[in-house]
Amino acid sequence: MLDQLRDYLPDAVVEVLTPDFNAIRRALNIVWPHARTSSITNLETVERLTPKVRSKATYRRSLDVLRYANRLTTKSGMMLGLGETRGRFSKL
């Protein structure tokens, strides 16, 4: 379907929001080639709060996936107001 969209709108930027696929590169490599900009995985919060906010993800694994995606233009989302403090948050 993405290839058909690209045929119809060749200049369209396609964003793909994906999970981190448990950092399984084979799975990541199936999805990523179809996007020019890929919103890989959201960090959502600071490392200390990740287990509470994202029970199935780890902060470090998400960072590793974003590093692996360095050949793409990537973006990741982060929410505020989940319990972070100024002192800890300012160290990011």
mmCIF file as gemmi writes it, N, C-alpha and C atoms, coordinates in Angstrom:
data_model
loop_
_atom_site.group_PDB
_atom_site.id
_atom_site.type_symbol
_atom_site.label_atom_id
_atom_site.label_alt_id
_atom_site.label_comp_id
_atom_site.label_asym_id
_atom_site.label_entity_id
_atom_site.label_seq_id
_atom_site.pdbx_PDB_ins_code
_atom_site.Cartn_x
_atom_site.Cartn_y
_atom_site.Cartn_z
_atom_site.occupancy
_atom_site.B_iso_or_equiv
_atom_site.pdbx_formal_charge
_atom_site.auth_seq_id
_atom_site.auth_asym_id
_atom_site.pdbx_PDB_model_num
ATOM 1 N N . MET Axp A 1 ? 0.806 -1.181 0 1 0 ? 1 A 1
ATOM 2 C CA . MET Axp A 1 ? 0 0 0 1 0 ? 1 A 1
ATOM 3 C C . MET Axp A 1 ? 0.863 1.265 0 1 0 ? 1 A 1
ATOM 4 N N . LEU Axp A 2 ? 1.959 1.269 0.762 1 0 ? 2 A 1
ATOM 5 C CA . LEU Axp A 2 ? 2.832 2.437 0.78 1 0 ? 2 A 1
ATOM 6 C C . LEU Axp A 2 ? 3.456 2.681 -0.59 1 0 ? 2 A 1
ATOM 7 N N . ASP Axp A 3 ? 3.781 1.608 -1.283 1 0 ? 3 A 1
ATOM 8 C CA . ASP Axp A 3 ? 4.346 1.767 -2.626 1 0 ? 3 A 1
ATOM 9 C C . ASP Axp A 3 ? 3.324 2.39 -3.572 1 0 ? 3 A 1
ATOM 10 N N . GLN Axp A 4 ? 2.058 2.021 -3.441 1 0 ? 4 A 1
ATOM 11 C CA . GLN Axp A 4 ? 1.01 2.614 -4.273 1 0 ? 4 A 1
ATOM 12 C C . GLN Axp A 4 ? 0.833 4.085 -3.94 1 0 ? 4 A 1
ATOM 13 N N . LEU Axp A 5 ? 0.888 4.424 -2.675 1 0 ? 5 A 1
ATOM 14 C CA . LEU Axp A 5 ? 0.788 5.82 -2.268 1 0 ? 5 A 1
ATOM 15 C C . LEU Axp A 5 ? 1.944 6.621 -2.854 1 0 ? 5 A 1
ATOM 16 N N . ARG Axp A 6 ? 3.127 6.053 -2.805 1 0 ? 6 A 1
ATOM 17 C CA . ARG Axp A 6 ? 4.298 6.727 -3.355 1 0 ? 6 A 1
ATOM 18 C C . ARG Axp A 6 ? 4.187 6.912 -4.866 1 0 ? 6 A 1
ATOM 19 N N . ASP Axp A 7 ? 3.595 5.941 -5.567 1 0 ? 7 A 1
ATOM 20 C CA . ASP Axp A 7 ? 3.37 6.088 -7.008 1 0 ? 7 A 1
ATOM 21 C C . ASP Axp A 7 ? 2.429 7.248 -7.286 1 0 ? 7 A 1
ATOM 22 N N . TYR Axp A 8 ? 1.41 7.394 -6.469 1 0 ? 8 A 1
ATOM 23 C CA . TYR Axp A 8 ? 0.401 8.433 -6.662 1 0 ? 8 A 1
ATOM 24 C C . TYR Axp A 8 ? 0.896 9.798 -6.177 1 0 ? 8 A 1
ATOM 25 N N . LEU Axp A 9 ? 1.614 9.812 -5.052 1 0 ? 9 A 1
ATOM 26 C CA . LEU Axp A 9 ? 2.137 11.054 -4.457 1 0 ? 9 A 1
ATOM 27 C C . LEU Axp A 9 ? 3.625 10.881 -4.177 1 0 ? 9 A 1
ATOM 28 N N . PRO Axp A 10 ? 4.457 11.001 -5.202 1 0 ? 10 A 1
ATOM 29 C CA . PRO Axp A 10 ? 5.879 10.699 -5.033 1 0 ? 10 A 1
ATOM 30 C C . PRO Axp A 10 ? 6.609 11.579 -4.02 1 0 ? 10 A 1
ATOM 31 N N . ASP Axp A 11 ? 6.101 12.772 -3.764 1 0 ? 11 A 1
ATOM 32 C CA . ASP Axp A 11 ? 6.77 13.659 -2.808 1 0 ? 11 A 1
ATOM 33 C C . ASP Axp A 11 ? 6.208 13.547 -1.397 1 0 ? 11 A 1
ATOM 34 N N . ALA Axp A 12 ? 5.262 12.654 -1.192 1 0 ? 12 A 1
ATOM 35 C CA . ALA Axp A 12 ? 4.665 12.497 0.14 1 0 ? 12 A 1
ATOM 36 C C . ALA Axp A 12 ? 5.695 11.965 1.122 1 0 ? 12 A 1
ATOM 37 N N . VAL Axp A 13 ? 5.651 12.479 2.309 1 0 ? 13 A 1
ATOM 38 C CA . VAL Axp A 13 ? 6.497 11.973 3.393 1 0 ? 13 A 1
ATOM 39 C C . VAL Axp A 13 ? 5.643 11.005 4.199 1 0 ? 13 A 1
ATOM 40 N N . VAL Axp A 14 ? 6.116 9.803 4.331 1 0 ? 14 A 1
ATOM 41 C CA . VAL Axp A 14 ? 5.372 8.773 5.047 1 0 ? 14 A 1
ATOM 42 C C . VAL Axp A 14 ? 6.019 8.57 6.411 1 0 ? 14 A 1
ATOM 43 N N . GLU Axp A 15 ? 5.227 8.713 7.449 1 0 ? 15 A 1
ATOM 44 C CA . GLU Axp A 15 ? 5.718 8.442 8.789 1 0 ? 15 A 1
ATOM 45 C C . GLU Axp A 15 ? 5.162 7.111 9.257 1 0 ? 15 A 1
ATOM 46 N N . VAL Axp A 16 ? 6.007 6.33 9.848 1 0 ? 16 A 1
ATOM 47 C CA . VAL Axp A 16 ? 5.6 5.019 10.347 1 0 ? 16 A 1
ATOM 48 C C . VAL Axp A 16 ? 5.891 4.98 11.84 1 0 ? 16 A 1
ATOM 49 N N . LEU Axp A 17 ? 4.844 4.899 12.626 1 0 ? 17 A 1
ATOM 50 C CA . LEU Axp A 17 ? 5.016 4.773 14.071 1 0 ? 17 A 1
ATOM 51 C C . LEU Axp A 17 ? 5.084 3.287 14.39 1 0 ? 17 A 1
ATOM 52 N N . THR Axp A 18 ? 6.211 2.862 14.884 1 0 ? 18 A 1
ATOM 53 C CA . THR Axp A 18 ? 6.407 1.437 15.153 1 0 ? 18 A 1
ATOM 54 C C . THR Axp A 18 ? 6.761 1.214 16.615 1 0 ? 18 A 1
ATOM 55 N N . PRO Axp A 19 ? 6.51 0.026 17.102 1 0 ? 19 A 1
ATOM 56 C CA . PRO Axp A 19 ? 7.074 -0.331 18.395 1 0 ? 19 A 1
ATOM 57 C C . PRO Axp A 19 ? 8.567 -0.573 18.207 1 0 ? 19 A 1
ATOM 58 N N . ASP Axp A 20 ? 9.256 -0.896 19.259 1 0 ? 20 A 1
ATOM 59 C CA . ASP Axp A 20 ? 10.692 -1.169 19.097 1 0 ? 20 A 1
ATOM 60 C C . ASP Axp A 20 ? 10.962 -2.608 18.664 1 0 ? 20 A 1
ATOM 61 N N . PHE Axp A 21 ? 9.913 -3.408 18.475 1 0 ? 21 A 1
ATOM 62 C CA . PHE Axp A 21 ? 10.042 -4.799 18.032 1 0 ? 21 A 1
ATOM 63 C C . PHE Axp A 21 ? 11.071 -5.565 18.87 1 0 ? 21 A 1
ATOM 64 N N . ASN Axp A 22 ? 11.169 -5.196 20.141 1 0 ? 22 A 1
ATOM 65 C CA . ASN Axp A 22 ? 12.148 -5.818 21.039 1 0 ? 22 A 1
ATOM 66 C C . ASN Axp A 22 ? 13.564 -5.758 20.476 1 0 ? 22 A 1
ATOM 67 N N . ALA Axp A 23 ? 13.811 -4.726 19.677 1 0 ? 23 A 1
ATOM 68 C CA . ALA Axp A 23 ? 15.125 -4.494 19.057 1 0 ? 23 A 1
ATOM 69 C C . ALA Axp A 23 ? 15.546 -5.614 18.103 1 0 ? 23 A 1
ATOM 70 N N . ILE Axp A 24 ? 14.592 -6.349 17.577 1 0 ? 24 A 1
ATOM 71 C CA . ILE Axp A 24 ? 14.902 -7.394 16.597 1 0 ? 24 A 1
ATOM 72 C C . ILE Axp A 24 ? 15.114 -6.715 15.253 1 0 ? 24 A 1
ATOM 73 N N . ARG Axp A 25 ? 16.347 -6.635 14.824 1 0 ? 25 A 1
ATOM 74 C CA . ARG Axp A 25 ? 16.703 -5.875 13.629 1 0 ? 25 A 1
ATOM 75 C C . ARG Axp A 25 ? 16.027 -6.392 12.37 1 0 ? 25 A 1
ATOM 76 N N . ARG Axp A 26 ? 15.831 -7.686 12.278 1 0 ? 26 A 1
ATOM 77 C CA . ARG Axp A 26 ? 15.162 -8.238 11.109 1 0 ? 26 A 1
ATOM 78 C C . ARG Axp A 26 ? 13.754 -7.649 10.958 1 0 ? 26 A 1
ATOM 79 N N . ALA Axp A 27 ? 13.041 -7.524 12.059 1 0 ? 27 A 1
ATOM 80 C CA . ALA Axp A 27 ? 11.697 -6.942 12.039 1 0 ? 27 A 1
ATOM 81 C C . ALA Axp A 27 ? 11.758 -5.457 11.702 1 0 ? 27 A 1
ATOM 82 N N . LEU Axp A 28 ? 12.698 -4.743 12.292 1 0 ? 28 A 1
ATOM 83 C CA . LEU Axp A 28 ? 12.848 -3.315 12.011 1 0 ? 28 A 1
ATOM 84 C C . LEU Axp A 28 ? 13.169 -3.079 10.535 1 0 ? 28 A 1
ATOM 85 N N . ASN Axp A 29 ? 13.998 -3.931 9.977 1 0 ? 29 A 1
ATOM 86 C CA . ASN Axp A 29 ? 14.408 -3.762 8.579 1 0 ? 29 A 1
ATOM 87 C C . ASN Axp A 29 ? 13.289 -4.066 7.586 1 0 ? 29 A 1
ATOM 88 N N . ILE Axp A 30 ? 12.254 -4.749 8.021 1 0 ? 30 A 1
ATOM 89 C CA . ILE Axp A 30 ? 11.106 -4.995 7.15 1 0 ? 30 A 1
ATOM 90 C C . ILE Axp A 30 ? 10.264 -3.73 7.016 1 0 ? 30 A 1
ATOM 91 N N . VAL Axp A 31 ? 10.08 -3.01 8.115 1 0 ? 31 A 1
ATOM 92 C CA . VAL Axp A 31 ? 9.197 -1.846 8.142 1 0 ? 31 A 1
ATOM 93 C C . VAL Axp A 31 ? 9.883 -0.578 7.64 1 0 ? 31 A 1
ATOM 94 N N . TRP Axp A 32 ? 11.075 -0.315 8.099 1 0 ? 32 A 1
ATOM 95 C CA . TRP Axp A 32 ? 11.705 0.974 7.847 1 0 ? 32 A 1
ATOM 96 C C . TRP Axp A 32 ? 11.933 1.345 6.39 1 0 ? 32 A 1
ATOM 97 N N . PRO Axp A 33 ? 12.239 0.431 5.501 1 0 ? 33 A 1
ATOM 98 C CA . PRO Axp A 33 ? 12.487 0.852 4.113 1 0 ? 33 A 1
ATOM 99 C C . PRO Axp A 33 ? 11.285 1.517 3.442 1 0 ? 33 A 1
ATOM 100 N N . HIS Axp A 34 ? 10.102 1.358 4.001 1 0 ? 34 A 1
ATOM 101 C CA . HIS Axp A 34 ? 8.895 1.912 3.393 1 0 ? 34 A 1
ATOM 102 C C . HIS Axp A 34 ? 8.619 3.35 3.802 1 0 ? 34 A 1
ATOM 103 N N . ALA Axp A 35 ? 9.433 3.901 4.672 1 0 ? 35 A 1
ATOM 104 C CA . ALA Axp A 35 ? 9.185 5.257 5.15 1 0 ? 35 A 1
ATOM 105 C C . ALA Axp A 35 ? 10.374 6.15 4.855 1 0 ? 35 A 1
ATOM 106 N N . ARG Axp A 36 ? 10.088 7.368 4.481 1 0 ? 36 A 1
ATOM 107 C CA . ARG Axp A 36 ? 11.179 8.35 4.323 1 0 ? 36 A 1
ATOM 108 C C . ARG Axp A 36 ? 11.49 8.964 5.677 1 0 ? 36 A 1
ATOM 109 N N . THR Axp A 37 ? 10.473 9.235 6.443 1 0 ? 37 A 1
ATOM 110 C CA . THR Axp A 37 ? 10.635 9.671 7.823 1 0 ? 37 A 1
ATOM 111 C C . THR Axp A 37 ? 9.941 8.639 8.67 1 0 ? 37 A 1
ATOM 112 N N . SER Axp A 38 ? 10.625 8.123 9.636 1 0 ? 38 A 1
ATOM 113 C CA . SER Axp A 38 ? 10.013 7.082 10.451 1 0 ? 38 A 1
ATOM 114 C C . SER Axp A 38 ? 10.004 7.505 11.903 1 0 ? 38 A 1
ATOM 115 N N . SER Axp A 39 ? 8.831 7.566 12.47 1 0 ? 39 A 1
ATOM 116 C CA . SER Axp A 39 ? 8.712 7.831 13.89 1 0 ? 39 A 1
ATOM 117 C C . SER Axp A 39 ? 8.872 6.485 14.577 1 0 ? 39 A 1
ATOM 118 N N . ILE Axp A 40 ? 10.075 6.154 14.913 1 0 ? 40 A 1
ATOM 119 C CA . ILE Axp A 40 ? 10.425 4.802 15.301 1 0 ? 40 A 1
ATOM 120 C C . ILE Axp A 40 ? 9.708 4.354 16.565 1 0 ? 40 A 1
ATOM 121 N N . THR Axp A 41 ? 10.104 4.883 17.665 1 0 ? 41 A 1
ATOM 122 C CA . THR Axp A 41 ? 9.522 4.465 18.937 1 0 ? 41 A 1
ATOM 123 C C . THR Axp A 41 ? 9.561 5.647 19.883 1 0 ? 41 A 1
ATOM 124 N N . ASN Axp A 42 ? 8.539 5.816 20.637 1 0 ? 42 A 1
ATOM 125 C CA . ASN Axp A 42 ? 8.482 6.931 21.571 1 0 ? 42 A 1
ATOM 126 C C . ASN Axp A 42 ? 9.174 6.565 22.874 1 0 ? 42 A 1
ATOM 127 N N . LEU Axp A 43 ? 9.979 7.478 23.357 1 0 ? 43 A 1
ATOM 128 C CA . LEU Axp A 43 ? 10.601 7.278 24.669 1 0 ? 43 A 1
ATOM 129 C C . LEU Axp A 43 ? 9.576 7.5 25.773 1 0 ? 43 A 1
ATOM 130 N N . GLU Axp A 44 ? 8.635 8.362 25.542 1 0 ? 44 A 1
ATOM 131 C CA . GLU Axp A 44 ? 7.522 8.699 26.427 1 0 ? 44 A 1
ATOM 132 C C . GLU Axp A 44 ? 7.921 9.456 27.684 1 0 ? 44 A 1
ATOM 133 N N . THR Axp A 45 ? 8.994 9.049 28.366 1 0 ? 45 A 1
ATOM 134 C CA . THR Axp A 45 ? 9.332 9.672 29.645 1 0 ? 45 A 1
ATOM 135 C C . THR Axp A 45 ? 10.825 9.475 29.937 1 0 ? 45 A 1
ATOM 136 N N . VAL Axp A 46 ? 11.248 9.964 31.068 1 0 ? 46 A 1
ATOM 137 C CA . VAL Axp A 46 ? 12.642 9.807 31.479 1 0 ? 46 A 1
ATOM 138 C C . VAL Axp A 46 ? 12.888 8.359 31.897 1 0 ? 46 A 1
ATOM 139 N N . GLU Axp A 47 ? 14.144 7.969 31.928 1 0 ? 47 A 1
ATOM 140 C CA . GLU Axp A 47 ? 14.499 6.571 32.186 1 0 ? 47 A 1
ATOM 141 C C . GLU Axp A 47 ? 13.926 6.046 33.504 1 0 ? 47 A 1
ATOM 142 N N . ARG Axp A 48 ? 13.994 6.842 34.548 1 0 ? 48 A 1
ATOM 143 C CA . ARG Axp A 48 ? 13.543 6.415 35.878 1 0 ? 48 A 1
ATOM 144 C C . ARG Axp A 48 ? 12.068 6.033 35.878 1 0 ? 48 A 1
ATOM 145 N N . LEU Axp A 49 ? 11.245 6.688 35.053 1 0 ? 49 A 1
ATOM 146 C CA . LEU Axp A 49 ? 9.804 6.444 35.054 1 0 ? 49 A 1
ATOM 147 C C . LEU Axp A 49 ? 9.353 5.462 33.978 1 0 ? 49 A 1
ATOM 148 N N . THR Axp A 50 ? 10.262 5.041 33.124 1 0 ? 50 A 1
ATOM 149 C CA . THR Axp A 50 ? 9.885 4.161 32.014 1 0 ? 50 A 1
ATOM 150 C C . THR Axp A 50 ? 9.187 2.88 32.451 1 0 ? 50 A 1
ATOM 151 N N . PRO Axp A 51 ? 9.655 2.162 33.471 1 0 ? 51 A 1
ATOM 152 C CA . PRO Axp A 51 ? 8.949 0.924 33.847 1 0 ? 51 A 1
ATOM 153 C C . PRO Axp A 51 ? 7.488 1.164 34.231 1 0 ? 51 A 1
ATOM 154 N N . LYS Axp A 52 ? 7.204 2.302 34.803 1 0 ? 52 A 1
ATOM 155 C CA . LYS Axp A 52 ? 5.846 2.634 35.235 1 0 ? 52 A 1
ATOM 156 C C . LYS Axp A 52 ? 4.965 3.022 34.042 1 0 ? 52 A 1
ATOM 157 N N . VAL Axp A 53 ? 5.538 3.726 33.074 1 0 ? 53 A 1
ATOM 158 C CA . VAL Axp A 53 ? 4.78 4.257 31.945 1 0 ? 53 A 1
ATOM 159 C C . VAL Axp A 53 ? 4.732 3.278 30.773 1 0 ? 53 A 1
ATOM 160 N N . ARG Axp A 54 ? 5.822 2.555 30.55 1 0 ? 54 A 1
ATOM 161 C CA . ARG Axp A 54 ? 5.931 1.636 29.416 1 0 ? 54 A 1
ATOM 162 C C . ARG Axp A 54 ? 6.356 0.269 29.93 1 0 ? 54 A 1
ATOM 163 N N . SER Axp A 55 ? 5.431 -0.497 30.402 1 0 ? 55 A 1
ATOM 164 C CA . SER Axp A 55 ? 5.75 -1.756 31.08 1 0 ? 55 A 1
ATOM 165 C C . SER Axp A 55 ? 6.422 -2.787 30.172 1 0 ? 55 A 1
ATOM 166 N N . LYS Axp A 56 ? 6.231 -2.694 28.87 1 0 ? 56 A 1
ATOM 167 C CA . LYS Axp A 56 ? 6.818 -3.689 27.963 1 0 ? 56 A 1
ATOM 168 C C . LYS Axp A 56 ? 8.074 -3.19 27.262 1 0 ? 56 A 1
ATOM 169 N N . ALA Axp A 57 ? 8.489 -1.981 27.555 1 0 ? 57 A 1
ATOM 170 C CA . ALA Axp A 57 ? 9.664 -1.417 26.887 1 0 ? 57 A 1
ATOM 171 C C . ALA Axp A 57 ? 10.72 -1.065 27.926 1 0 ? 57 A 1
ATOM 172 N N . THR Axp A 58 ? 11.938 -0.937 27.459 1 0 ? 58 A 1
ATOM 173 C CA . THR Axp A 58 ? 12.985 -0.403 28.325 1 0 ? 58 A 1
ATOM 174 C C . THR Axp A 58 ? 13.561 0.834 27.665 1 0 ? 58 A 1
ATOM 175 N N . TYR Axp A 59 ? 13.947 1.772 28.481 1 0 ? 59 A 1
ATOM 176 C CA . TYR Axp A 59 ? 14.489 3.032 27.989 1 0 ? 59 A 1
ATOM 177 C C . TYR Axp A 59 ? 15.744 2.796 27.156 1 0 ? 59 A 1
ATOM 178 N N . ARG Axp A 60 ? 16.65 1.976 27.678 1 0 ? 60 A 1
ATOM 179 C CA . ARG Axp A 60 ? 17.917 1.705 26.984 1 0 ? 60 A 1
ATOM 180 C C . ARG Axp A 60 ? 17.68 1.009 25.64 1 0 ? 60 A 1
ATOM 181 N N . ARG Axp A 61 ? 16.749 0.066 25.608 1 0 ? 61 A 1
ATOM 182 C CA . ARG Axp A 61 ? 16.459 -0.623 24.351 1 0 ? 61 A 1
ATOM 183 C C . ARG Axp A 61 ? 15.891 0.363 23.326 1 0 ? 61 A 1
ATOM 184 N N . SER Axp A 62 ? 15.025 1.261 23.771 1 0 ? 62 A 1
ATOM 185 C CA . SER Axp A 62 ? 14.481 2.265 22.861 1 0 ? 62 A 1
ATOM 186 C C . SER Axp A 62 ? 15.586 3.161 22.309 1 0 ? 62 A 1
ATOM 187 N N . LEU Axp A 63 ? 16.517 3.546 23.157 1 0 ? 63 A 1
ATOM 188 C CA . LEU Axp A 63 ? 17.657 4.344 22.689 1 0 ? 63 A 1
ATOM 189 C C . LEU Axp A 63 ? 18.5 3.563 21.686 1 0 ? 63 A 1
ATOM 190 N N . ASP Axp A 64 ? 18.703 2.29 21.939 1 0 ? 64 A 1
ATOM 191 C CA . ASP Axp A 64 ? 19.462 1.448 21.006 1 0 ? 64 A 1
ATOM 192 C C . ASP Axp A 64 ? 18.768 1.366 19.65 1 0 ? 64 A 1
ATOM 193 N N . VAL Axp A 65 ? 17.446 1.239 19.657 1 0 ? 65 A 1
ATOM 194 C CA . VAL Axp A 65 ? 16.693 1.188 18.401 1 0 ? 65 A 1
ATOM 195 C C . VAL Axp A 65 ? 16.828 2.516 17.652 1 0 ? 65 A 1
ATOM 196 N N . LEU Axp A 66 ? 16.743 3.628 18.366 1 0 ? 66 A 1
ATOM 197 C CA . LEU Axp A 66 ? 16.909 4.931 17.711 1 0 ? 66 A 1
ATOM 198 C C . LEU Axp A 66 ? 18.322 5.091 17.154 1 0 ? 66 A 1
ATOM 199 N N . ARG Axp A 67 ? 19.321 4.597 17.873 1 0 ? 67 A 1
ATOM 200 C CA . ARG Axp A 67 ? 20.697 4.64 17.349 1 0 ? 67 A 1
ATOM 201 C C . ARG Axp A 67 ? 20.824 3.797 16.087 1 0 ? 67 A 1
ATOM 202 N N . TYR Axp A 68 ? 20.213 2.636 16.076 1 0 ? 68 A 1
ATOM 203 C CA . TYR Axp A 68 ? 20.253 1.756 14.913 1 0 ? 68 A 1
ATOM 204 C C . TYR Axp A 68 ? 19.579 2.424 13.703 1 0 ? 68 A 1
ATOM 205 N N . ALA Axp A 69 ? 18.623 3.274 13.985 1 0 ? 69 A 1
ATOM 206 C CA . ALA Axp A 69 ? 17.874 3.94 12.915 1 0 ? 69 A 1
ATOM 207 C C . ALA Axp A 69 ? 18.58 5.187 12.405 1 0 ? 69 A 1
ATOM 208 N N . ASN Axp A 70 ? 19.824 5.35 12.715 1 0 ? 70 A 1
ATOM 209 C CA . ASN Axp A 70 ? 20.521 6.596 12.383 1 0 ? 70 A 1
ATOM 210 C C . ASN Axp A 70 ? 20.569 6.902 10.891 1 0 ? 70 A 1
ATOM 211 N N . ARG Axp A 71 ? 20.269 5.934 10.042 1 0 ? 71 A 1
ATOM 212 C CA . ARG Axp A 71 ? 20.273 6.197 8.607 1 0 ? 71 A 1
ATOM 213 C C . ARG Axp A 71 ? 18.975 6.856 8.151 1 0 ? 71 A 1
ATOM 214 N N . LEU Axp A 72 ? 18.002 6.905 9.03 1 0 ? 72 A 1
ATOM 215 C CA . LEU Axp A 72 ? 16.714 7.522 8.725 1 0 ? 72 A 1
ATOM 216 C C . LEU Axp A 72 ? 16.589 8.853 9.434 1 0 ? 72 A 1
ATOM 217 N N . THR Axp A 73 ? 15.681 9.67 8.969 1 0 ? 73 A 1
ATOM 218 C CA . THR Axp A 73 ? 15.29 10.838 9.737 1 0 ? 73 A 1
ATOM 219 C C . THR Axp A 73 ? 14.293 10.323 10.757 1 0 ? 73 A 1
ATOM 220 N N . THR Axp A 74 ? 14.614 10.475 12.015 1 0 ? 74 A 1
ATOM 221 C CA . THR Axp A 74 ? 13.763 9.896 13.049 1 0 ? 74 A 1
ATOM 222 C C . THR Axp A 74 ? 13.228 10.97 13.973 1 0 ? 74 A 1
ATOM 223 N N . LYS Axp A 75 ? 12.172 10.624 14.647 1 0 ? 75 A 1
ATOM 224 C CA . LYS Axp A 75 ? 11.674 11.464 15.722 1 0 ? 75 A 1
ATOM 225 C C . LYS Axp A 75 ? 11.069 10.556 16.767 1 0 ? 75 A 1
ATOM 226 N N . SER Axp A 76 ? 11.038 11.034 17.967 1 0 ? 76 A 1
ATOM 227 C CA . SER Axp A 76 ? 10.51 10.248 19.062 1 0 ? 76 A 1
ATOM 228 C C . SER Axp A 76 ? 9.757 11.187 19.984 1 0 ? 76 A 1
ATOM 229 N N . GLY Axp A 77 ? 8.689 10.7 20.573 1 0 ? 77 A 1
ATOM 230 C CA . GLY Axp A 77 ? 7.881 11.539 21.447 1 0 ? 77 A 1
ATOM 231 C C . GLY Axp A 77 ? 8.211 11.33 22.912 1 0 ? 77 A 1
ATOM 232 N N . MET Axp A 78 ? 8.006 12.412 23.673 1 0 ? 78 A 1
ATOM 233 C CA . MET Axp A 78 ? 8.203 12.348 25.113 1 0 ? 78 A 1
ATOM 234 C C . MET Axp A 78 ? 7.084 13.155 25.77 1 0 ? 78 A 1
ATOM 235 N N . MET Axp A 79 ? 6.437 12.581 26.76 1 0 ? 79 A 1
ATOM 236 C CA . MET Axp A 79 ? 5.382 13.27 27.502 1 0 ? 79 A 1
ATOM 237 C C . MET Axp A 79 ? 5.985 13.863 28.77 1 0 ? 79 A 1
ATOM 238 N N . LEU Axp A 80 ? 5.422 14.961 29.198 1 0 ? 80 A 1
ATOM 239 C CA . LEU Axp A 80 ? 5.858 15.584 30.448 1 0 ? 80 A 1
ATOM 240 C C . LEU Axp A 80 ? 4.719 15.529 31.45 1 0 ? 80 A 1
ATOM 241 N N . GLY Axp A 81 ? 5.06 15.617 32.725 1 0 ? 81 A 1
ATOM 242 C CA . GLY Axp A 81 ? 4.05 15.617 33.772 1 0 ? 81 A 1
ATOM 243 C C . GLY Axp A 81 ? 3.748 14.241 34.317 1 0 ? 81 A 1
ATOM 244 N N . LEU Axp A 82 ? 4.688 13.321 34.183 1 0 ? 82 A 1
ATOM 245 C CA . LEU Axp A 82 ? 4.468 11.954 34.646 1 0 ? 82 A 1
ATOM 246 C C . LEU Axp A 82 ? 5.207 11.66 35.951 1 0 ? 82 A 1
ATOM 247 N N . GLY Axp A 83 ? 5.833 12.695 36.527 1 0 ? 83 A 1
ATOM 248 C CA . GLY Axp A 83 ? 6.552 12.497 37.789 1 0 ? 83 A 1
ATOM 249 C C . GLY Axp A 83 ? 8.018 12.863 37.726 1 0 ? 83 A 1
ATOM 250 N N . GLU Axp A 84 ? 8.464 13.371 36.574 1 0 ? 84 A 1
ATOM 251 C CA . GLU Axp A 84 ? 9.863 13.774 36.497 1 0 ? 84 A 1
ATOM 252 C C . GLU Axp A 84 ? 10.076 15.02 37.348 1 0 ? 84 A 1
ATOM 253 N N . THR Axp A 85 ? 11.301 15.243 37.757 1 0 ? 85 A 1
ATOM 254 C CA . THR Axp A 85 ? 11.634 16.43 38.545 1 0 ? 85 A 1
ATOM 255 C C . THR Axp A 85 ? 12.615 17.286 37.761 1 0 ? 85 A 1
ATOM 256 N N . ARG Axp A 86 ? 12.671 18.557 38.099 1 0 ? 86 A 1
ATOM 257 C CA . ARG Axp A 86 ? 13.538 19.479 37.371 1 0 ? 86 A 1
ATOM 258 C C . ARG Axp A 86 ? 14.989 19.021 37.39 1 0 ? 86 A 1
ATOM 259 N N . GLY Axp A 87 ? 15.5 18.624 38.53 1 0 ? 87 A 1
ATOM 260 C CA . GLY Axp A 87 ? 16.889 18.215 38.651 1 0 ? 87 A 1
ATOM 261 C C . GLY Axp A 87 ? 17.212 17.001 37.804 1 0 ? 87 A 1
ATOM 262 N N . ARG Axp A 88 ? 16.379 16.022 37.817 1 0 ? 88 A 1
ATOM 263 C CA . ARG Axp A 88 ? 16.629 14.813 37.027 1 0 ? 88 A 1
ATOM 264 C C . ARG Axp A 88 ? 16.381 15.048 35.555 1 0 ? 88 A 1
ATOM 265 N N . PHE Axp A 89 ? 15.327 15.809 35.231 1 0 ? 89 A 1
ATOM 266 C CA . PHE Axp A 89 ? 14.98 16.031 33.831 1 0 ? 89 A 1
ATOM 267 C C . PHE Axp A 89 ? 16.022 16.913 33.132 1 0 ? 89 A 1
ATOM 268 N N . SER Axp A 90 ? 16.575 17.862 33.852 1 0 ? 90 A 1
ATOM 269 C CA . SER Axp A 90 ? 17.53 18.772 33.225 1 0 ? 90 A 1
ATOM 270 C C . SER Axp A 90 ? 18.834 18.08 32.859 1 0 ? 90 A 1
ATOM 271 N N . LYS Axp A 91 ? 19.07 16.869 33.342 1 0 ? 91 A 1
ATOM 272 C CA . LYS Axp A 91 ? 20.297 16.14 33.025 1 0 ? 91 A 1
ATOM 273 C C . LYS Axp A 91 ? 20.201 15.387 31.703 1 0 ? 91 A 1
ATOM 274 N N . LEU Axp A 92 ? 19.039 15.376 31.065 1 0 ? 92 A 1
ATOM 275 C CA . LEU Axp A 92 ? 18.889 14.664 29.805 1 0 ? 92 A 1
ATOM 276 C C . LEU Axp A 92 ? 19.662 15.321 28.698 1 0 ? 92 A 1
